[in-house]
Amino acid sequence: MWFLWNVRFLVVIGLLGLLILLLLPRLHDDKFITGVARSSPLSILFFLYFGILSAFIGGVQTYLIASFLILLFHRLFTETEKIRALEILSNLLAGIILMSLVPWLVHTFIYKLPMWGGYIQYYDTKGMDSVIENYLLFIQVQHDFLIRFYSIFDEPGTLGTLCAFVLYGNRYDFRRKTNIIILVGAITTFSMAFYALFLLGIFLQNLTQIRRIVIALTSLVVLTIIVYALFKDNETFQTTIINRFTDVDSSVESRESGYLDEFYKGFLQKPERIYGAGRGVMTDNPLLFKGQTYKFFVIEFGLAGVAILLMCYTFLLKKFDLMQVGCLVVFLLSFMQRPFAAQPWQILLFIMIIAELERRRFKQRDDLIV
């Protein structure tokens, strides 16, 4: 969110403080020791690698400490609390989208609104030399011919990815108004990541029954026709969605520079490919920063970091069924083009989604028994 960009460190510290306050009353519970013990092995491995080795190589990064604490203590929260947290997040996300989408649509298609919030220098917060027009309820990159819905987030892809995750966790239940609002907001981001993750998620969740596959495909066809009819003449939609889906190879290549590709190939020949070169290599080579790709994560944390992160996510699964493994697949696919899987918000959201999917699994089992 734009108003948190320059205080991210304080936000992380505040969230850590909130986590501690929530955990303090539970310290006397016998489940505390059991929960921590069950989470400890991989959590400690995560901390040793990302919190100590990577810190020694590239400096301390606060968000990794927050991720470690989430991995260590998440079992102290009940499944009901995790499910409720996902519900609250869904409602909050829908509220933010609704609050910003309406004025954005007015501004984009009807009447230019005044820029009440002034300008934000993107370079100061994201390492890119762009200027953001701040309309308070939404933001827009200045002089960008691709007009996409950012809401109050730093990139359309950030919002699109978050929406894709939440909709997967909510099982694409469009009987709920919140999910409809989230879907509409995500569509207007014109984020290829959202469209791809959305299609993949629906396919995975309906793979077990032919009837559900037919219904899902029919619904997708209808939705595709509606979206295409609305935006077929929109230049942004043509550039970011139609052109990318018709030429996937070029779309993938556009997410990274030729310089990054050559740097990455050379990096894989060095010993650092195992344990990473640290954040300093990234900041000392600003030409590397173009788009988003998993290669950034590999360069910073190494192949061992990727393996440990994958182990942590796999460890969070309750059962290796299609729904939960499918969720893992969706998160991994997102990681390929947005390397933020070690961020605390993604780990926490994954935990909440798995709790909801597990609840649905037990509910379906009880229904079958009855």
C-alpha positions, -999 to 999 in steps of 0.1 A, spaced: 0 0 0 14 34 -11 12 50 24 33 22 39 61 21 14 86 43 33 77 28 67 80 -9 59 105 -15 87 81 0 113 52 -20 99 72 -53 103 83 -43 138 46 -34 147 34 -68 133 61 -86 153 49 -68 184 13 -77 177 23 -113 172 41 -114 206 11 -98 224 -12 -125 209 12 -153 219 18 -142 255 -15 -155 269 -8 -189 254 27 -195 268 12 -214 298 -7 -238 275 6 -273 270 -1 -270 233 26 -242 232 55 -266 237 40 -292 214 32 -267 187 66 -251 188 83 -285 189 65 -297 157 74 -265 139 109 -262 151 130 -284 128 123 -266 95 118 -232 112 152 -234 127 167 -245 94 149 -215 78 164 -192 105 199 -206 102 200 -202 65 180 -170 58 185 -153 92 222 -161 98 240 -173 67 222 -150 43 225 -121 68 263 -127 70 265 -127 32 241 -99 23 229 -82 55 200 -86 79 165 -84 63 137 -78 88 110 -95 68 129 -128 69 128 -127 107 90 -121 106 87 -151 82 107 -173 106 85 -164 136 54 -172 115 68 -206 106 77 -212 142 46 -201 160 17 -206 135 6 -238 151 -2 -219 183 -32 -204 165 -63 -226 161 -76 -236 127 -107 -216 134 -86 -185 139 -67 -190 107 -100 -195 88 -115 -165 104 -84 -145 94 -88 -155 58 -124 -143 59 -114 -110 74 -87 -106 48 -112 -114 20 -137 -88 33 -109 -62 38 -95 -68 3 -130 -65 -13 -136 -33 6 -103 -18 -5 -110 -28 -41 -145 -14 -41 -134 18 -25 -107 24 -51 -122 8 -82 -152 31 -85 -131 63 -86 -105 47 -108 -132 37 -134 -146 73 -133 -111 87 -137 -101 64 -165 -132 63 -186 -154 93 -177 -137 123 -160 -102 130 -148 -102 134 -111 -79 159 -92 -47 145 -79 -51 151 -42 -21 132 -30 6 148 -52 35 127 -66 54 98 -53 89 91 -66 88 53 -73 126 52 -74 128 60 -37 109 29 -27 111 4 -54 144 10 -72 127 22 -104 128 56 -119 91 63 -123 67 88 -109 34 78 -93 3 100 -94 -14 97 -60 -52 101 -60 -54 89 -24 -79 61 -32 -58 48 -61 -25 54 -77 -13 56 -113 21 56 -130 26 90 -147 27 91 -185 22 53 -187 2 44 -218 -8 11 -201 -37 22 -178 -40 -6 -152 -58 -7 -119 -33 -5 -90 -58 3 -63 -34 14 -34 -8 -13 -41 26 -8 -56 20 -28 -88 -11 -43 -106 7 -77 -104 8 -74 -66 -29 -69 -64 -36 -95 -91 -14 -122 -73 -31 -115 -39 -65 -118 -55 -56 -150 -72 -44 -165 -39 -75 -154 -20 -99 -166 -46 -82 -200 -45 -86 -201 -8 -123 -191 -11 -128 -220 -36 -141 -195 -62 -174 -193 -44 -190 -165 -64 -222 -167 -44 -203 -145 -20 -203 -108 -30 -168 -103 -17 -154 -128 -42 -172 -111 -71 -157 -78 -61 -122 -93 -58 -126 -109 -92 -137 -77 -109 -108 -58 -93 -83 -84 -104 -96 -85 -140 -90 -47 -143 -54 -51 -132 -48 -67 -166 -22 -88 -148 -12 -119 -168 -2 -134 -135 -37 -132 -122 -53 -145 -154 -29 -175 -155 -32 -183 -118 -69 -179 -118 -73 -203 -148 -49 -228 -133 -66 -227 -99 -101 -233 -112 -88 -262 -133 -71 -278 -104 -100 -275 -80 -125 -290 -105 -102 -318 -118 -117 -347 -98 -152 -347 -113 -163 -345 -149 -195 -326 -140 -175 -299 -122 -150 -296 -150 -179 -291 -175 -194 -264 -153 -161 -247 -147 -152 -247 -184 -186 -233 -193 -183 -206 -167 -148 -197 -179 -160 -195 -215 -188 -172 -205 -165 -150 -184 -139 -149 -212 -165 -138 -237 -177 -110 -213 -142 -98 -205 -132 -98 -242 -163 -80 -253 -157 -53 -227 -120 -48 -233 -112 -60 -268 -106 -24 -280 -87 -14 -249 -50 -9 -257 -38 -20 -223 -58 -53 -225 -45 -60 -259 -9 -54 -249 -8 -70 -214 -32 -99 -219 -40 -108 -256 -5 -102 -269 11 -120 -239 -11 -151 -241 -6 -154 -279 32 -151 -275 40 -167 -241 78 -170 -249 81 -133 -255 60 -125 -225 83 -145 -202 114 -130 -218 100 -95 -213 100 -100 -175 138 -99 -175 166 -80 -193 191 -96 -216 217 -84 -191 200 -103 -163 199 -134 -184 236 -133 -192 244 -125 -155 223 -154 -144 240 -179 -167 274 -168 -154 262 -169 -118 251 -206 -122 287 -214 -130 300 -200 -97 301 -216 -62 277 -188 -51 249 -206 -70 245 -229 -39 243 -203 -11 236 -170 -30 255 -138 -35 235 -116 -12 214 -85 -16 245 -64 -23 251 -79 -57 215 -69 -67 218 -33 -54 253 -29 -70 240 -39 -104 209 -18 -110 207 -29 -146 195 -63 -132 163 -47 -121 138 -52 -149 105 -69 -143 102 -98 -118 116 -133 -120 126 -162 -97 162 -155 -108 164 -126 -84 158 -150 -55 183 -175 -67 210 -149 -71 203 -135 -37 198 -167 -17 211 -195 -39 196 -229 -50 198 -241 -14 175 -212 -4 150 -223 -30 151 -259 -17 146 -248 19 118 -225 10 101 -254 -9 105 -277 20 89 -251 44 59 -247 21 55 -285 17 57 -289 55 28 -266 59 4 -289 40 -20 -308 61 -26 -335 35 -13 -343 1 -46 -340 -17 -54 -323 -50 -67 -291 -33 -37 -285 -10 -10 -296 -35 -28 -275 -61 -25 -245 -38 13 -252 -35 15 -254 -73 -3 -220 -76 21 -204 -52 51 -220 -69 40 -207 -103 35 -173 -88 71 -175 -75 84 -181 -110 74 -146 -120 72 -128 -87 99 -141 -63 82 -131 -30 75 -166 -16 97 -159 14 77 -128 23 58 -131 56 25 -121 40 27 -150 14 37 -176 40 9 -164 64 -17 -164 36 -7 -199 25 -12 -211 61 -46 -195 62 -57 -210 29 -45 -245 38 -66 -243 70 -97 -233 50 -91 -261 24 -87 -286 53 -120 -275 68 -137 -280 34 -122 -315 32 -135 -325 65 -169 -310 57 -171 -329 25 -162 -361 43 -189 -356 69 -214 -349 42 -205 -382 25 -209 -401 59 -243 -386 64 
